[in-house]
Amino acid sequence: HEAQFRRLGIASTLMSFTEAVSQNTHNCYFVDLFVRKSNALAINMYKRMGYIVYRTIINYYGGNEDAYDMRKALARDKERKSVIPLPRPVRIEDVYITM
């Protein structure tokens, strides 16, 4: 079961690697990830890693559960404009238009 893989540092290692590649290789403004709104453990872990809830995506998971798009600004985004939370939820079709 997935519980055996918790608290091993795997997620933070993967996210640190993703952040480093995004910043140093691709010069990105931010890193984002999607997490089930009901997954409090993951949400809190990502918050501790510096991520914020940027927006809510309605019915992202199979049409029956919302997701949070969580973001972390990287060095290129000096003014942190990429992590200003949106004031209202968005539909999934709007997510792919703006990516």
N, C-alpha and C positions, 0 to 999 in steps of 0.2 A: 504494500500500500504506500501511497505518497508520503505518509507521515515519517517513514524511515529516512527520507531524503531532506527533511526539514532541519534547519539549524546547522547545516554543514558548510554554509558560506558559498554554496554553488550559485545561487541567484546573484549575490553581490559580486562575485567574481565575474560572472557573465556580463552583468551590467557595467562593471568597471571597464571590462574589455571593450564592450560596445561603445561606451562613452569615449574611450581613448581613440578608437578607430574613427569614430564619427568626428571627433575634434581634430586629431592629428593628420589623418589621411584625407578626409573628405571636407574638412573645414565647415562643418555644419553649425547651425545656430542652436539646435536643441536635439535632444533624444526624447522620443516618446514611446509609450507602451500602453496597451489596453488591458484592463483588468475588470473582472466581474465586480459589479457594485456591491455584491454580497460577500466578497472575499476580504473581510476585514484584516486578516493576518497579512495578506500580500499588500494591501493598501498601506497599512502601518509600516511595513518593512520598506516600501518604496519611499514613503514620506521621510523615514529616517535617513534614506540615501539622498535626500534633497529634491525629490520629485513632488510636484503639486498636481492637484486635480485641475486640469486645464478646461475640460468640458465633459459633459455626459452625452453618450450616444444612446438614443432610444432603441430598445429591442435589438441590440447588437448581437447578442448570443441566441441565435436560432429563433428570433422573434419573440422570446419570452423573458429576457433579462437584459437590463441596461448594462452598459460598460462605462467605466471612467477612462478617458484618455489622459494619462498622467505624463507630465513633461518635466524635463530638467534643462535649464538653459546651459549652454556651453560658453566658452571664452569669447567666441565671435559675437555673441549677443550681449554686448557690453551694457546696453540699456534694459536688458531682460524683457524686451517686448514680446518675445515668443512665449512667455509664460504668464501673460496677463489672462486670467480665467475669463471664459465666455460667460455672459450673464444668463444664458438660457440653454437648454438641451438642444441637440441637433439630431436629425434623422440620419440613418446609416448612409443613405444615398448622397447626403451632403458631405460626408466625410471623404469619400473618394473623389469628389469634385475638387476639393480644396487641397488634396495632397500633392 
